[in-house]
Amino acid sequence: MAVTTLYMSDRDPEKRTFTDKKEADALDKKLEFAENLRVFLEARIVGLDEEKAEQIGLLIADYKDEMITALKGKPEILANIDEDKGNVESISSKKNTA
Amino acid sequence: MAVTTLYMSDRDPEKRTFTDKKEADALDKKLEFAENLRVFLEARIVGLDEEKAEQIGLLIADYKDEMITALKGKPEILANIDEDKGNVESISSKKNTA
């Protein structure tokens, strides 16, 4: 029986595994960004609850490239992103079902 | 009497004027980004009210450079930003007082 090497981000409550380390790294980076942004927002936006802050962190992480383009001076790019592509279900709602 | 040229962003409810066009342009770009992000978030984060979405748009616009660095793979930069530097009062709360 062959042994397969799998990679998993410790930040991922869904414990997704990847055979490609790059994919696991990318997910880990995304979750790390989302977590940092969640904390950053919660500390500064009065009344923003944790779940929304987390959803926003994940959403912005999901649209990393578009967000960088928008921040660099082409904000209209955000208006051209398909709405149905990106509804983000927060990890905590998945945590409850896990 | 000399005539002074002043510049103002049409997006700015506070109608701030600048003698330096570059400053007015920068504010206009910031407000344009904040507005686009507000709409982007409201369309995707269920239950996020307009005022919070607007505060988040302005906050992220205020930290444009740090946000780009974080998105490009150094998310910990967000954790190192002084908290007191950045509490954002939303424009609408200023609108009411204007």
Backbone of each chain as ProteinMPNN parsed JSONL, in Angstrom:
{"seq_chain_A": "MAVTTLYMSDRDPEKRTFTDKKEADALDKKLEFAENLRVFLEARIVGLDEEKAEQIGLLIADYKDEMITALKGKPEILANIDEDKGNVESISSKKNTA", "coords_chain_A": {"N_chain_A": [[0.855, -1.189, 0.0], [0.68, 2.151, -0.99], [1.894, 5.212, 0.439], [0.305, 8.281, 0.839], [1.092, 11.725, 0.701], [-0.373, 14.314, 2.433], [-1.537, 17.694, 2.697], [-2.509, 20.232, 5.03], [-4.127, 23.145, 6.239], [-3.584, 24.487, 9.414], [-5.228, 26.463, 10.245], [-7.656, 25.981, 9.226], [-10.902, 25.295, 9.92], [-12.412, 23.469, 8.649], [-10.694, 21.529, 8.014], [-9.595, 20.825, 5.516], [-7.874, 18.811, 3.126], [-4.981, 18.667, 1.016], [-3.271, 17.45, -1.854], [-1.476, 18.906, -3.103], [0.966, 20.992, -2.024], [1.148, 23.719, -2.453], [-1.457, 24.578, -2.763], [-2.478, 24.209, -0.241], [-0.904, 25.998, 1.141], [-1.781, 28.374, -0.025], [-4.437, 28.493, 0.817], [-3.999, 28.642, 3.55], [-2.699, 31.103, 3.766], [-4.753, 32.75, 2.926], [-6.67, 32.358, 4.923], [-5.228, 33.296, 7.058], [-4.966, 35.988, 6.41], [-7.689, 36.689, 6.423], [-8.324, 36.315, 9.102], [-6.653, 38.179, 10.367], [-7.712, 40.525, 9.296], [-10.278, 40.405, 10.286], [-9.873, 40.782, 13.065], [-8.723, 43.32, 12.985], [-10.836, 44.898, 11.945], [-12.865, 44.47, 13.859], [-11.786, 45.731, 16.022], [-12.016, 48.337, 15.393], [-14.438, 49.077, 14.242], [-17.226, 50.066, 15.647], [-19.57, 47.974, 17.186], [-19.601, 46.022, 15.252], [-20.281, 42.707, 14.636], [-18.681, 39.541, 15.49], [-19.105, 37.463, 13.628], [-19.86, 38.753, 11.261], [-17.616, 40.285, 10.809], [-15.815, 38.293, 10.345], [-16.873, 37.108, 8.017], [-16.494, 39.226, 6.261], [-13.725, 39.425, 6.261], [-13.055, 36.974, 5.035], [-14.348, 37.29, 2.589], [-13.028, 39.483, 1.415], [-10.512, 38.425, 1.3], [-11.007, 36.406, -0.516], [-11.301, 37.862, -2.82], [-8.844, 38.901, -3.425], [-7.05, 39.793, -5.546], [-8.682, 41.504, -7.076], [-9.23, 43.348, -5.1], [-6.758, 44.481, -4.577], [-6.253, 45.74, -7.008], [-8.36, 47.566, -6.982], [-7.696, 49.102, -4.728], [-5.42, 50.222, -5.664], [-6.244, 52.23, -7.278], [-8.237, 51.739, -9.121], [-11.124, 51.561, -8.357], [-13.587, 50.967, -9.463], [-13.56, 48.414, -10.376], [-14.616, 46.758, -8.467], [-17.289, 47.022, -8.738], [-17.819, 45.59, -10.917], [-17.783, 42.929, -10.396], [-19.163, 39.758, -10.515], [-22.163, 39.147, -8.739], [-23.214, 36.71, -7.902], [-21.053, 35.079, -7.751], [-19.813, 35.292, -5.39], [-20.981, 34.781, -2.71], [-20.39, 34.591, 0.639], [-20.191, 32.071, 2.949], [-19.962, 32.028, 6.345], [-17.167, 30.755, 8.216], [-17.699, 30.11, 10.83], [-20.354, 29.446, 10.793], [-20.135, 27.146, 9.447], [-18.605, 25.767, 11.209], [-20.399, 25.215, 13.215], [-21.937, 23.314, 12.024], [-20.164, 21.338, 11.627]], "CA_chain_A": [[0.0, 0.0, 0.0], [1.491, 3.378, -1.064], [1.519, 6.247, 1.421], [0.096, 9.576, 0.176], [1.361, 12.892, 1.538], [-1.453, 15.306, 2.349], [-1.219, 18.959, 3.359], [-3.704, 20.839, 5.61], [-3.858, 24.379, 6.994], [-4.05, 24.402, 10.806], [-6.251, 27.506, 10.482], [-8.892, 25.637, 8.53], [-11.808, 24.504, 10.757], [-12.974, 22.365, 7.846], [-9.623, 20.517, 7.908], [-9.463, 20.361, 4.13], [-6.517, 18.329, 2.836], [-4.554, 18.863, -0.373], [-2.067, 16.693, -2.226], [-0.545, 19.932, -3.593], [1.303, 21.859, -0.882], [0.888, 25.132, -2.819], [-2.877, 24.873, -2.515], [-2.642, 24.317, 1.224], [-0.278, 27.272, 1.511], [-2.649, 29.485, -0.475], [-5.584, 28.544, 1.743], [-3.491, 29.095, 4.858], [-2.455, 32.561, 3.651], [-6.072, 33.404, 2.826], [-7.296, 32.315, 6.247], [-4.425, 34.165, 7.938], [-5.385, 37.364, 6.084], [-9.081, 36.895, 6.878], [-8.289, 36.402, 10.569], [-6.06, 39.478, 10.717], [-8.642, 41.609, 8.942], [-11.398, 40.33, 11.23], [-9.443, 41.42, 14.319], [-8.503, 44.743, 12.654], [-12.15, 45.547, 11.808], [-13.609, 44.418, 15.131], [-11.191, 46.683, 16.978], [-12.223, 49.744, 14.983], [-15.807, 49.382, 13.809], [-18.043, 49.841, 16.843], [-20.827, 47.258, 16.963], [-19.49, 45.001, 14.2], [-20.156, 41.436, 15.36], [-17.558, 38.692, 15.06], [-19.419, 36.658, 12.444], [-19.814, 39.619, 10.063], [-16.209, 40.662, 10.599], [-15.156, 37.108, 9.767], [-17.35, 36.982, 6.63], [-15.857, 40.292, 5.483], [-12.326, 39.013, 6.107], [-12.997, 35.901, 4.034], [-14.784, 37.83, 1.289], [-11.963, 40.322, 0.868], [-9.417, 37.492, 0.979], [-11.409, 35.708, -1.745], [-11.176, 38.769, -3.978], [-7.547, 39.536, -3.178], [-6.502, 40.499, -6.722], [-9.554, 42.653, -7.414], [-9.127, 44.333, -4.023], [-5.484, 45.2, -4.757], [-6.468, 46.63, -8.158], [-9.238, 48.664, -6.541], [-6.938, 49.953, -3.805], [-4.357, 50.922, -6.405], [-6.771, 53.357, -8.047], [-9.334, 51.385, -10.045], [-12.16, 51.023, -7.47], [-14.772, 50.529, -10.214], [-13.468, 46.963, -10.611], [-15.477, 46.07, -7.486], [-18.681, 47.083, -9.207], [-17.973, 44.686, -12.072], [-17.637, 41.526, -9.986], [-20.451, 39.065, -10.481], [-22.614, 38.99, -7.368], [-23.482, 35.336, -7.432], [-19.815, 34.318, -7.613], [-19.063, 35.378, -4.149], [-21.596, 34.879, -1.373], [-19.487, 33.87, 1.562], [-20.781, 31.509, 4.165], [-18.848, 32.187, 7.289], [-16.597, 29.504, 8.735], [-18.317, 29.734, 12.122], [-21.63, 28.727, 10.544], [-19.756, 25.768, 9.06], [-18.101, 25.117, 12.439], [-21.533, 24.684, 13.99], [-22.48, 22.097, 11.401], [-19.11, 20.284, 11.526]], "C_chain_A": [[0.903, 1.256, 0.0], [0.999, 4.369, -0.008], [1.411, 7.58, 0.695], [0.387, 10.701, 1.161], [0.236, 13.896, 1.343], [-1.045, 16.55, 3.126], [-2.513, 19.615, 3.839], [-3.315, 22.102, 6.363], [-4.412, 24.225, 8.4], [-5.154, 25.415, 11.074], [-7.629, 27.079, 9.975], [-9.798, 24.756, 9.398], [-12.429, 23.342, 9.983], [-11.932, 21.278, 7.593], [-9.482, 19.949, 6.493], [-8.026, 19.909, 3.895], [-6.235, 18.47, 1.351], [-3.348, 17.971, -0.644], [-1.001, 17.682, -2.702], [-0.28, 20.934, -2.451], [0.973, 23.318, -1.171], [-0.549, 25.508, -2.523], [-3.115, 25.066, -1.022], [-2.05, 25.638, 1.71], [-1.184, 28.446, 1.167], [-3.844, 29.622, 0.46], [-5.143, 29.087, 3.1], [-3.272, 30.596, 4.867], [-3.794, 33.306, 3.654], [-6.724, 33.471, 4.201], [-6.548, 33.216, 7.226], [-4.814, 35.625, 7.695], [-6.77, 37.639, 6.662], [-9.123, 37.083, 8.389], [-7.73, 37.763, 11.002], [-7.022, 40.621, 10.413], [-9.826, 41.603, 9.903], [-11.042, 41.087, 12.513], [-9.307, 42.938, 14.124], [-9.842, 45.492, 12.607], [-12.876, 45.6, 13.145], [-13.087, 45.458, 16.106], [-11.57, 48.126, 16.634], [-13.65, 50.084, 14.569], [-16.754, 49.035, 14.963], [-19.314, 49.067, 16.466], [-20.768, 46.224, 15.855], [-19.312, 43.637, 14.873], [-19.132, 40.526, 14.696], [-17.862, 37.981, 13.752], [-19.339, 37.514, 11.175], [-18.37, 40.004, 9.756], [-15.47, 39.503, 9.932], [-15.561, 36.933, 8.3], [-16.658, 38.003, 5.731], [-14.391, 39.944, 5.229], [-12.178, 37.976, 5.009], [-13.326, 36.427, 2.639], [-13.648, 38.625, 0.642], [-10.757, 39.456, 0.506], [-9.729, 36.756, -0.327], [-11.18, 36.554, -2.989], [-9.871, 39.561, -3.887], [-7.075, 40.374, -4.375], [-7.352, 41.713, -7.089], [-9.404, 43.758, -6.368], [-7.849, 45.154, -4.186], [-5.622, 46.187, -5.913], [-7.311, 47.833, -7.745], [-8.477, 49.637, -5.649], [-5.881, 50.773, -4.546], [-4.916, 51.992, -7.34], [-7.827, 53.012, -9.062], [-10.496, 50.766, -9.248], [-13.379, 50.496, -8.226], [-14.732, 49.021, -10.493], [-14.4, 46.197, -9.661], [-16.917, 46.025, -7.956], [-18.919, 46.083, -10.335], [-17.843, 43.221, -11.693], [-19.031, 40.926, -9.886], [-20.904, 38.838, -9.059], [-22.733, 37.537, -6.97], [-22.186, 34.565, -7.22], [-19.407, 34.256, -6.15], [-19.817, 35.405, -2.84], [-20.839, 33.987, -0.407], [-20.261, 33.371, 2.771], [-19.682, 31.511, 5.208], [-18.424, 30.83, 7.841], [-17.331, 29.108, 10.016], [-19.636, 29.016, 11.858], [-21.296, 27.305, 10.109], [-19.294, 25.028, 10.308], [-19.269, 24.478, 13.167], [-22.023, 23.381, 13.37], [-21.436, 20.963, 11.436], [-19.264, 19.262, 12.65]], "O_chain_A": [[1.767, 1.409, 0.863], [-0.169, 4.355, 0.379], [2.347, 7.972, -0.003], [-0.022, 10.638, 2.32], [-0.07, 14.283, 0.215], [-0.295, 16.466, 4.098], [-3.519, 19.566, 3.132], [-2.293, 22.131, 7.048], [-5.578, 23.871, 8.571], [-5.93, 25.255, 12.016], [-8.636, 27.729, 10.256], [-9.492, 23.58, 9.595], [-12.905, 22.369, 10.567], [-12.245, 20.23, 7.028], [-9.277, 18.749, 6.307], [-7.081, 20.524, 4.387], [-7.148, 18.4, 0.527], [-2.508, 17.765, 0.232], [0.192, 17.378, -2.715], [-1.188, 21.623, -1.986], [0.574, 24.065, -0.278], [-0.83, 26.623, -2.084], [-3.85, 25.96, -0.599], [-2.616, 26.307, 2.574], [-1.339, 29.383, 1.95], [-4.217, 30.729, 0.848], [-5.839, 29.895, 3.714], [-3.607, 31.281, 5.833], [-3.943, 34.346, 4.296], [-7.262, 34.505, 4.595], [-7.152, 33.823, 8.111], [-4.972, 36.401, 8.638], [-7.004, 38.666, 7.298], [-9.873, 37.917, 8.895], [-8.275, 38.411, 11.895], [-7.13, 41.572, 11.187], [-10.321, 42.661, 10.292], [-11.811, 41.924, 12.986], [-9.715, 43.729, 14.975], [-9.967, 46.585, 13.16], [-13.431, 46.632, 13.522], [-13.84, 46.002, 16.914], [-11.461, 49.023, 17.47], [-14.028, 51.255, 14.55], [-17.042, 47.866, 15.218], [-20.038, 49.453, 15.548], [-21.785, 45.604, 15.543], [-18.334, 43.416, 15.588], [-18.766, 40.699, 13.534], [-17.008, 37.895, 12.869], [-18.824, 37.071, 10.148], [-17.956, 40.043, 8.598], [-14.614, 39.707, 9.071], [-14.722, 36.649, 7.445], [-16.283, 37.701, 4.598], [-13.878, 40.14, 4.128], [-11.294, 38.077, 4.159], [-12.685, 36.07, 1.651], [-13.353, 38.45, -0.54], [-10.066, 39.723, -0.477], [-8.837, 36.513, -1.14], [-10.902, 36.034, -4.07], [-9.818, 40.741, -4.234], [-6.739, 41.546, -4.212], [-6.834, 42.794, -7.372], [-9.444, 44.945, -6.692], [-7.847, 46.364, -3.964], [-5.168, 47.328, -5.82], [-7.015, 48.971, -8.111], [-8.6, 50.852, -5.8], [-5.5, 51.862, -4.117], [-4.169, 52.598, -8.108], [-8.28, 53.887, -9.801], [-10.82, 49.593, -9.433], [-14.125, 49.671, -7.697], [-15.759, 48.423, -10.812], [-14.907, 45.129, -10.002], [-17.668, 45.111, -7.618], [-20.06, 45.766, -10.671], [-17.796, 42.358, -12.569], [-19.939, 41.488, -9.273], [-20.114, 38.379, -8.234], [-22.4, 37.162, -5.846], [-22.195, 33.513, -6.582], [-18.749, 33.311, -5.712], [-19.324, 36.022, -1.896], [-20.681, 32.786, -0.627], [-20.891, 34.136, 3.502], [-18.578, 31.032, 4.949], [-19.218, 29.892, 7.919], [-17.562, 27.925, 10.265], [-20.007, 28.097, 12.588], [-22.06, 26.373, 10.36], [-19.544, 23.833, 10.464], [-19.167, 23.361, 13.672], [-22.463, 22.467, 14.069], [-21.777, 19.789, 11.294], [-18.484, 18.313, 12.733]]}, "seq_chain_B": "MAVTTLYMSDRDPEKRTFTDKKEADALDKKLEFAENLRVFLEARIVGLDEEKAEQIGLLIADYKDEMITALKGKPEILANIDEDKGNVESISSKKNTA", "coords_chain_B": {"N_chain_B": [[-7.814, 92.524, -5.291], [-6.733, 89.196, -4.99], [-7.495, 86.158, -6.759], [-8.184, 82.989, -5.523], [-7.566, 79.639, -6.41], [-9.493, 76.859, -5.697], [-9.861, 73.406, -4.844], [-12.208, 70.71, -4.801], [-13.661, 67.641, -3.795], [-16.393, 66.167, -5.367], [-17.569, 64.049, -4.176], [-17.403, 64.418, -1.54], [-19.127, 64.836, 1.334], [-18.513, 66.611, 3.288], [-17.503, 68.725, 1.962], [-14.845, 69.608, 1.764], [-12.178, 71.845, 0.975], [-9.289, 72.283, -1.098], [-6.108, 73.753, -1.747], [-4.28, 72.492, -3.137], [-4.393, 70.537, -5.907], [-3.764, 67.857, -6.084], [-4.207, 66.827, -3.556], [-6.95, 66.988, -3.356], [-7.639, 65.247, -5.373], [-6.652, 62.861, -4.3], [-8.272, 62.523, -2.053], [-10.707, 62.254, -3.334], [-10.344, 59.883, -4.762], [-10.07, 58.158, -2.632], [-12.581, 58.308, -1.427], [-14.103, 57.371, -3.507], [-13.228, 54.739, -3.695], [-14.039, 53.838, -1.143], [-16.792, 54.051, -1.366], [-17.35, 52.241, -3.441], [-16.49, 49.886, -2.207], [-18.238, 49.765, -0.086], [-20.725, 49.292, -1.372], [-20.106, 46.843, -2.556], [-19.684, 45.185, -0.302], [-22.16, 45.384, 1.047], [-23.795, 44.09, -0.732], [-23.097, 41.489, -0.447], [-22.695, 40.665, 2.183], [-24.835, 39.417, 4.319], [-27.163, 41.267, 6.165], [-25.494, 43.3, 6.906], [-25.344, 46.586, 7.898], [-25.855, 49.821, 6.266], [-24.37, 51.962, 7.367], [-22.277, 50.738, 8.77], [-21.054, 49.377, 6.707], [-20.178, 51.519, 5.259], [-18.376, 52.725, 7.043], [-16.458, 50.72, 7.139], [-15.566, 50.721, 4.514], [-14.372, 53.265, 4.394], [-12.438, 52.968, 6.366], [-10.767, 50.923, 5.38], [-9.943, 52.183, 3.078], [-8.501, 54.239, 4.219], [-6.314, 52.887, 5.14], [-4.893, 52.053, 2.958], [-2.272, 51.385, 1.894], [-1.217, 49.622, 3.82], [-3.152, 47.652, 3.631], [-2.805, 46.671, 1.063], [-0.263, 45.57, 1.292], [-0.815, 43.605, 3.194], [-2.631, 42.016, 1.78], [-0.955, 41.107, -0.137], [0.44, 39.121, 1.059], [1.521, 39.595, 3.554], [-0.101, 39.516, 6.058], [0.137, 39.985, 8.769], [0.83, 42.583, 9.151], [-1.408, 44.064, 9.645], [-1.958, 43.628, 12.247], [-0.159, 45.139, 13.496], [-0.818, 47.754, 13.441], [-1.359, 50.835, 14.935], [-4.0, 51.146, 17.258], [-5.288, 53.457, 18.111], [-4.916, 55.228, 16.108], [-6.779, 54.912, 14.196], [-9.722, 55.218, 14.433], [-12.74, 55.329, 12.835], [-15.023, 57.74, 12.009], [-18.168, 57.638, 10.676], [-19.149, 59.036, 7.501], [-21.826, 59.556, 7.241], [-22.658, 60.019, 9.806], [-21.454, 62.39, 10.156], [-22.76, 63.808, 8.209], [-25.287, 64.108, 9.288], [-24.771, 65.902, 11.234], [-23.953, 68.019, 9.801]], "CA_chain_B": [[-8.006, 91.261, -4.543], [-6.333, 88.047, -5.81], [-8.477, 85.057, -6.76], [-7.526, 81.715, -5.198], [-8.198, 78.446, -6.992], [-9.685, 75.806, -4.698], [-10.302, 72.133, -5.412], [-13.087, 69.994, -3.878], [-14.202, 66.395, -4.344], [-17.868, 66.164, -5.364], [-18.035, 62.92, -3.339], [-17.155, 64.723, -0.121], [-20.255, 65.528, 1.969], [-18.005, 67.705, 4.126], [-17.144, 69.815, 1.032], [-13.514, 70.135, 2.094], [-11.516, 72.433, -0.196], [-7.828, 72.19, -1.075], [-5.438, 74.605, -2.74], [-3.457, 71.564, -3.932], [-5.314, 69.633, -6.617], [-3.398, 66.446, -5.799], [-4.865, 66.415, -2.305], [-8.378, 66.789, -3.66], [-7.713, 64.004, -6.154], [-6.422, 61.72, -3.4], [-9.492, 62.346, -1.256], [-11.759, 61.777, -4.249], [-10.061, 58.457, -5.03], [-10.344, 57.423, -1.385], [-14.039, 58.242, -1.248], [-14.622, 56.515, -4.587], [-12.949, 53.357, -3.265], [-14.886, 53.523, 0.027], [-18.163, 53.889, -1.863], [-17.411, 50.969, -4.18], [-16.375, 48.756, -1.273], [-19.497, 49.733, 0.683], [-21.735, 48.614, -2.204], [-19.63, 45.458, -2.723], [-19.92, 44.453, 0.957], [-23.601, 45.316, 1.353], [-24.446, 43.127, -1.641], [-22.66, 40.11, -0.178], [-22.704, 40.289, 3.599], [-26.241, 39.521, 4.74], [-27.402, 41.901, 7.466], [-24.533, 44.381, 7.187], [-26.077, 47.828, 7.607], [-25.151, 50.764, 5.398], [-23.399, 52.795, 8.08], [-21.069, 49.93, 9.056], [-20.386, 49.11, 5.427], [-19.505, 52.765, 4.88], [-17.216, 52.893, 7.943], [-15.442, 49.741, 6.73], [-15.01, 51.225, 3.252], [-13.471, 54.391, 4.697], [-11.31, 52.469, 7.164], [-9.85, 50.2, 4.494], [-9.352, 53.2, 2.196], [-7.508, 54.972, 5.015], [-5.112, 52.049, 5.338], [-4.689, 51.492, 1.612], [-0.945, 50.771, 1.702], [-1.097, 48.447, 4.704], [-4.076, 46.62, 3.14], [-2.181, 46.052, -0.12], [0.827, 44.728, 1.826], [-1.439, 42.436, 3.85], [-3.211, 41.168, 0.723], [0.127, 40.517, -0.939], [1.097, 38.01, 1.735], [2.039, 39.915, 4.899], [-1.299, 39.942, 6.792], [0.44, 40.384, 10.152], [0.992, 44.048, 9.217], [-2.658, 44.644, 10.184], [-1.941, 43.495, 13.707], [0.828, 46.084, 14.055], [-1.253, 49.141, 13.241], [-1.839, 51.438, 16.176], [-5.457, 51.208, 17.264], [-5.912, 54.775, 18.3], [-4.76, 56.074, 14.922], [-7.711, 54.754, 13.093], [-11.174, 55.028, 14.594], [-13.358, 56.06, 11.722], [-16.393, 58.219, 12.204], [-18.703, 57.525, 9.311], [-19.546, 60.304, 6.888], [-23.265, 59.832, 7.45], [-22.861, 60.646, 11.14], [-21.065, 63.809, 9.977], [-23.817, 64.416, 7.38], [-26.415, 64.503, 10.145], [-24.434, 67.099, 12.024], [-23.595, 69.153, 8.898]], "C_chain_B": [[-7.631, 90.09, -5.473], [-7.408, 86.972, -5.732], [-7.737, 83.753, -6.514], [-8.279, 80.566, -5.832], [-8.298, 77.371, -5.925], [-10.208, 74.553, -5.393], [-11.12, 71.367, -4.372], [-13.592, 68.727, -4.54], [-15.723, 66.432, -4.249], [-18.405, 65.059, -4.456], [-18.013, 63.274, -1.851], [-18.315, 65.498, 0.494], [-19.782, 66.682, 2.865], [-17.521, 68.879, 3.285], [-15.78, 70.446, 1.373], [-12.868, 70.677, 0.817], [-10.009, 72.379, 0.003], [-7.249, 73.18, -2.088], [-4.582, 73.719, -3.654], [-4.38, 70.529, -4.591], [-5.047, 68.17, -6.285], [-4.094, 65.949, -4.542], [-6.341, 66.127, -2.554], [-8.562, 65.487, -4.444], [-7.588, 62.778, -5.245], [-7.673, 61.448, -2.564], [-10.606, 61.756, -2.127], [-11.596, 60.285, -4.525], [-10.423, 57.621, -3.798], [-11.848, 57.239, -1.21], [-14.672, 57.348, -2.306], [-14.401, 55.043, -4.218], [-13.905, 52.957, -2.142], [-16.32, 53.252, -0.424], [-18.308, 52.548, -2.594], [-17.336, 49.774, -3.234], [-17.654, 48.624, -0.451], [-20.538, 48.934, -0.092], [-21.394, 47.12, -2.341], [-19.951, 44.624, -1.473], [-21.408, 44.292, 1.223], [-24.282, 44.265, 0.502], [-24.134, 41.684, -1.231], [-22.685, 39.69, 1.286], [-24.117, 40.513, 4.148], [-26.338, 40.223, 6.099], [-26.414, 42.993, 7.817], [-25.204, 45.718, 6.861], [-25.174, 48.845, 6.908], [-24.064, 51.518, 6.146], [-22.12, 52.0, 8.366], [-20.295, 49.661, 7.771], [-19.595, 50.342, 5.004], [-18.261, 52.977, 5.744], [-16.085, 51.958, 7.522], [-14.766, 50.204, 5.436], [-13.993, 52.328, 3.508], [-12.221, 53.914, 5.43], [-10.286, 51.785, 6.263], [-9.186, 51.167, 3.508], [-8.261, 53.962, 2.939], [-6.196, 54.201, 5.15], [-4.744, 51.334, 4.043], [-3.351, 50.743, 1.507], [-0.788, 49.518, 2.562], [-1.973, 47.305, 4.181], [-3.458, 45.901, 1.947], [-1.056, 45.115, 0.334], [0.255, 43.454, 2.439], [-1.971, 41.468, 2.797], [-2.123, 40.468, -0.072], [0.923, 39.473, -0.156], [1.707, 38.332, 3.084], [0.879, 40.402, 5.784], [-1.003, 40.418, 8.206], [0.616, 41.894, 10.277], [-0.252, 44.701, 9.843], [-2.651, 44.615, 11.708], [-1.01, 44.533, 14.336], [0.417, 47.536, 13.896], [-1.82, 49.656, 14.557], [-3.347, 51.551, 16.164], [-5.957, 52.63, 17.328], [-5.798, 55.608, 17.026], [-6.021, 56.027, 14.067], [-9.186, 54.651, 13.387], [-11.9, 55.931, 13.613], [-14.775, 56.469, 12.086], [-17.032, 58.255, 10.829], [-19.191, 58.886, 8.83], [-21.002, 60.608, 7.22], [-23.46, 60.457, 8.827], [-22.425, 62.112, 11.041], [-22.164, 64.512, 9.209], [-24.92, 64.934, 8.303], [-26.071, 65.789, 10.889], [-24.197, 68.31, 11.102], [-24.782, 70.102, 8.757]], "O_chain_B": [[-8.135, 89.993, -6.592], [-8.143, 86.89, -4.748], [-6.772, 83.443, -7.213], [-9.509, 80.53, -5.791], [-7.293, 77.009, -5.312], [-10.908, 74.634, -6.402], [-10.772, 71.37, -3.191], [-13.918, 68.738, -5.726], [-16.278, 66.697, -3.183], [-19.553, 65.116, -4.016], [-18.533, 62.534, -1.015], [-18.481, 66.686, 0.215], [-20.542, 67.603, 3.163], [-17.164, 69.922, 3.832], [-15.602, 71.66, 1.277], [-12.977, 70.087, -0.258], [-9.517, 72.424, 1.131], [-7.829, 73.412, -3.148], [-4.209, 74.107, -4.761], [-5.052, 69.753, -3.912], [-5.966, 67.354, -6.213], [-4.517, 64.795, -4.468], [-6.903, 65.161, -2.038], [-9.507, 64.732, -4.214], [-8.313, 61.796, -5.397], [-8.08, 60.299, -2.387], [-11.346, 60.872, -1.697], [-12.566, 59.526, -4.524], [-10.997, 56.537, -3.904], [-12.32, 56.149, -0.887], [-15.654, 56.655, -2.039], [-15.286, 54.209, -4.408], [-14.505, 51.882, -2.176], [-16.977, 52.339, 0.076], [-19.276, 51.818, -2.382], [-18.028, 48.775, -3.428], [-18.101, 47.515, -0.154], [-21.158, 48.018, 0.448], [-22.268, 46.257, -2.255], [-20.432, 43.496, -1.58], [-21.87, 43.208, 1.579], [-25.231, 43.619, 0.944], [-24.842, 40.761, -1.634], [-22.696, 38.499, 1.594], [-24.53, 41.644, 4.404], [-25.679, 39.826, 7.06], [-26.48, 43.56, 8.908], [-25.587, 45.968, 5.718], [-23.946, 48.762, 6.942], [-22.961, 51.697, 5.629], [-21.014, 52.522, 8.222], [-19.065, 49.707, 7.741], [-18.494, 50.235, 4.464], [-17.211, 53.366, 5.233], [-14.913, 52.335, 7.54], [-13.549, 50.093, 5.286], [-12.905, 52.338, 2.932], [-11.11, 54.373, 5.168], [-9.086, 52.038, 6.37], [-8.022, 50.998, 3.148], [-7.223, 54.292, 2.364], [-5.119, 54.787, 5.258], [-4.34, 50.171, 4.044], [-3.319, 49.59, 1.075], [-0.294, 48.49, 2.099], [-1.596, 46.136, 4.27], [-3.565, 44.681, 1.824], [-0.918, 44.005, -0.18], [0.78, 42.361, 2.226], [-1.786, 40.256, 2.904], [-2.331, 39.381, -0.612], [1.951, 38.99, -0.63], [2.336, 37.475, 3.704], [0.868, 41.556, 6.212], [-1.789, 41.167, 8.787], [0.558, 42.434, 11.382], [-0.161, 45.748, 10.484], [-3.256, 45.462, 12.366], [-1.059, 44.78, 15.541], [1.198, 48.445, 14.177], [-2.644, 49.006, 15.201], [-3.926, 52.001, 15.175], [-6.941, 52.977, 16.675], [-6.513, 56.599, 16.877], [-6.31, 56.958, 13.315], [-9.883, 54.009, 12.602], [-11.688, 57.143, 13.58], [-15.612, 55.633, 12.426], [-16.476, 58.852, 9.907], [-19.583, 59.752, 9.612], [-21.372, 61.76, 7.45], [-24.32, 61.32, 9.005], [-22.952, 62.971, 11.748], [-22.483, 65.666, 9.494], [-25.423, 66.044, 8.129], [-26.925, 66.638, 11.142], [-24.232, 69.459, 11.543], [-24.689, 71.106, 8.05]]}, "name": "protein", "num_of_chains": 2, "seq": "MAVTTLYMSDRDPEKRTFTDKKEADALDKKLEFAENLRVFLEARIVGLDEEKAEQIGLLIADYKDEMITALKGKPEILANIDEDKGNVESISSKKNTAMAVTTLYMSDRDPEKRTFTDKKEADALDKKLEFAENLRVFLEARIVGLDEEKAEQIGLLIADYKDEMITALKGKPEILANIDEDKGNVESISSKKNTA"}
